Amino acid sequence: MRRAAAGVAAVAALAVPAVAHATAAHDAALARKGITLGVKRHWLKEADALRYRADVTHALRDASRLAP
C-alpha cells in the first residue's frame, strides 16, 4: 500500500512541473512533429498535412492574440 502511494506521489510530482512549463509554441511544435510523422508513415496525405500545418499556424497566431 505504501509503495503504491509513493508511486502515485512520484508521478504527480513529475507531472505538475511539466504542465507548468507548457507553452503554445511547444504544443504547436509537437503538433507539427506529429503531422510530419503521419506523412512519413503514410497515415496522412501531403495535401492534408499542409492544411493541418496551416491550421496549427493559425491557432498559434490566434492564441498569441488572446488576452492574458
Helices and strands as residue ranges (DSSP letters): H 2-20, H 24-40, H 46-64
